[in-house]
Amino acid sequence: MDNNQKGLEQIEGSLGVAKAVALARPGVVCAYPISPQTHIVENVGKFVKGGALKNCEFLNVESEFSAMSVAIGSSAGGARTYTATASQGLLYMVEGIYNASGLGLPIVMTVASRAIGAPINIWNDHSDSLSQRDSGWLQLFCESNQDAVDTHIMAFKIAETVGLPVMVCMDGFVLTHAFERLQLPSQEQVDAFLPEYQPREFLDPKEPISMGAMVDPDAFTEVRFLQQRKMVKALDVIEKVTKEYREITGSKSGGLLDCYNCDGADLKLIILGSTVGTAKDAIDELQAQGNKVGIISLKSFRPFPYEALRAAIGDTKNVVVVERAFSFGARGIIAPEVERACKGMGTHISTALCGLGGRAIYGTTIKDVVAYAQAGKFQEEFTWFDINSAVLNRYLKDSEGITLPDGPLAESQLCESVRKVLA
Amino acid sequence: MTTAEMLSLSAFLEGHFAQAFPSFGSERTGAPVVAYARIDDKEVRTHEPIREPDVVLVQDRTLLSAVDVFGGLKKDNGFVVINTEETPEQVAPELVKSLPQGHVLTLPATRFAMEKLGAPRPGAAMLAALAAATGVLKLESVQQSFQTRYPGKVGDANAETAKLAYDFVIEQKNK
């Protein structure tokens, strides 16, 4: 039997996601173009226009702010709603993003993760999606295009069950523009998994209600408590929905996190997104040389699965988080969460900052991270791992009269270089 | 990028796992563009760019003097296909010496495309040449990939371009 007969397709990730969104039968899709997301909504638009996706209103809007505003309106009106964005576009919709979660609207949005300017950079890292850490949206990361297809379908059910919006974060270009073999579930399977959307409460001119009224200090804290409670509920819902989806489709996608080669590993790497696949290949090569390293693919960043991660790390004492964004004036974004998960376990946790603004993370990068970790060189919490000192020194030597050594730079080396100049 | 996509689709049609992706620059017509493709018999999990290719397809010979297109190419068993009217010895004499015999091929892919397709799109001819030279793909799969992606006249014309190129390379091999 050839691949076509098995329901497999060799298509671009963006087209795969568009097909997945169409299978979920959204009532409203609003679109504003921005690379690397554009192919997704373009394809959804074609499905609507061509009649493949019925009973769906496709709206071209004039900005991302409008896209989120339309999404809020349509979701509040009781329609299953989808949109997609990236980078500056995500930032432009931020006011609406917080409103969507505060109102408990189950919107699903793809973030085709890309660096934020300035300096302008169209390539992939996680600074856009992670900037919305505290927005009250669920944030689910995808490690492959198959994972992205499946996660989008699950996202609608998770959002509608929990009553919160979901961002599906997939690496821009690396996944969105890659052609890979995909198994799309059938419409019958998706219909069995995801019934027609039945909003519990929605705006209806015949029976008017008010949504989003002002909440004064008497109840604001309590509203936030209830929002946080939904996030906690989401941890169970993600697992339950993943189980249901896997039973119907046979997929291996989704979940809060995924462990690879973790049993008995002395070192575990925590990775989000498309680097996971690259790292699996690298780790297999190391395994063949008798070096056992585990990978934890962190799928759900919000809600953060503290308990599941604590269990996944277990008694492994050496953990490196490969991070593709950081917090200016602080350090990693994910490692502090891992610290919280492992409190009291005596785990050494550090960040290897890699892959900013599209700098490729190769299998060799991962092997270098492993070698560095196993040599005990991650002494500090935060290390600029794949930095090129030659580029830095071209600037620093002339402007400040100092140079930095080759190789990974720990936070203390950065601090020291500042003190040297001040002294 | 279309050529890389079609390469992955051809391999897919033969039951392989395949992956294709562009080099993510600001792509624009006329500017140098790199695209990558992988073929495997198990799931392709890695998402790193290719630094050590088994095969390099050069769709525009003017790139030879502008970009290090052969950087990282596997010297023991690598293949190179160049779109040009000239011979391998004329366009890449050093490379001919460093690779096994018959591993550097040239073909007038743009001329074949103009003849059958009426447009300078050498992708089908390049993939057919790769198929003829290495045997990693069948001519029929290359033809079917274009006919699947571009049903109708364009797909058929690409299939004819592929046949021309395939026969051309087989003939060169048998000389």
Chai-1 contact restraints between the chains, C-beta under 6 A:
chainA,res_idxA,chainB,res_idxB,connection_type,confidence,min_distance_angstrom,max_distance_angstrom,comment,restraint_id
A,D2,B,G15,contact,1.0,0.0,6.0,A-B,restraint_1
A,N3,B,F12,contact,1.0,0.0,6.0,A-B,restraint_2
A,N3,B,G15,contact,1.0,0.0,6.0,A-B,restraint_3
A,Q10,B,S8,contact,1.0,0.0,6.0,A-B,restraint_4
A,Q10,B,L9,contact,1.0,0.0,6.0,A-B,restraint_5
A,Q10,B,F12,contact,1.0,0.0,6.0,A-B,restraint_6
A,F173,B,F24,contact,1.0,0.0,6.0,A-B,restraint_7
A,V174,B,H47,contact,1.0,0.0,6.0,A-B,restraint_8
A,H177,B,F21,contact,1.0,0.0,6.0,A-B,restraint_9
A,H177,B,P22,contact,1.0,0.0,6.0,A-B,restraint_10
A,A178,B,F21,contact,1.0,0.0,6.0,A-B,restraint_11
A,F179,B,E5,contact,1.0,0.0,6.0,A-B,restraint_12
A,F179,B,S8,contact,1.0,0.0,6.0,A-B,restraint_13
A,F179,B,A20,contact,1.0,0.0,6.0,A-B,restraint_14
A,E180,B,Q19,contact,1.0,0.0,6.0,A-B,restraint_15
A,R181,B,F17,contact,1.0,0.0,6.0,A-B,restraint_16
A,S274,B,H47,contact,1.0,0.0,6.0,A-B,restraint_17
A,G277,B,R45,contact,1.0,0.0,6.0,A-B,restraint_18
A,G277,B,T46,contact,1.0,0.0,6.0,A-B,restraint_19
A,G277,B,H47,contact,1.0,0.0,6.0,A-B,restraint_20
A,T278,B,T46,contact,1.0,0.0,6.0,A-B,restraint_21
A,T278,B,H47,contact,1.0,0.0,6.0,A-B,restraint_22
A,T278,B,E48,contact,1.0,0.0,6.0,A-B,restraint_23
A,K280,B,R45,contact,1.0,0.0,6.0,A-B,restraint_24
A,D281,B,R45,contact,1.0,0.0,6.0,A-B,restraint_25
A,D281,B,T46,contact,1.0,0.0,6.0,A-B,restraint_26
A,A360,B,E48,contact,1.0,0.0,6.0,A-B,restraint_27
A,A360,B,P49,contact,1.0,0.0,6.0,A-B,restraint_28
A,Y362,B,E48,contact,1.0,0.0,6.0,A-B,restraint_29
A,G363,B,E48,contact,1.0,0.0,6.0,A-B,restraint_30
